[in-house]
Amino acid sequence: MESQDFQSAVTEAVVDNQEAHNTMADYFFSDGPAISAVIMALADAFYEAAIDQRTDV
């Protein structure tokens, strides 16, 4: 946080990944048949992360 270049580096990282974000957003908001599978995979990943975090305490 003390680095004067940190904000610039974060901004550049966001800009560099904007196209990937747009591609994912377009896919997510489409009515494609696989969107349900993506949502289930995310739910499973969040559940597993929550379980892992709970057992790490």
N, C-alpha and C positions, 0 to 999 in steps of 0.2 A: 504494500500500500504506500510505502514511502517513495517508491519509484515514480519519477515524473513521467515515465513512458508507459505506465500501466494502463491509464485510460485510453491512450492511443492504441495500445496493443489489443485491448478488449474491443474497441471500436473496429479495428481492422479485422479481427477474427469474426465479428458479427457480419461485416460487409462481405468478407471472403466466403462465408457460408450461406449467404442470402439465397442463392440459386437453389441450393439443396433444400433449404427450408421451404421455398416456394413450391418445389416439386413435391415434397411431402404433404404440404397443405393442400395442393391441388388433388392429390391422391386421396387424402383423408376426407375431403369434402365432396368427393365424387360418389356416385351411387354404385361403385364397383362391387362385385360380389365378394371380394376378399376383405372388405373393410371390417366385417364382423370378426374375422380371424385376427386382424391386426388389433382390434379392441380387446379381444380375449387374451392375446399374447401380452399386451400391455398390462392388463389386469393381473395376469399370472406373475409377471415380472415384479409389479408393485407388491403383490402379496408375498412373494419370496423374499424381497428386500425387507419388508416389514418383519417377517419371521426371523430373518438373519439378524436384523438389528435388535430385536427383542431378546434373542438368545445370546447376543454379545454383551449384554449388560451384566 
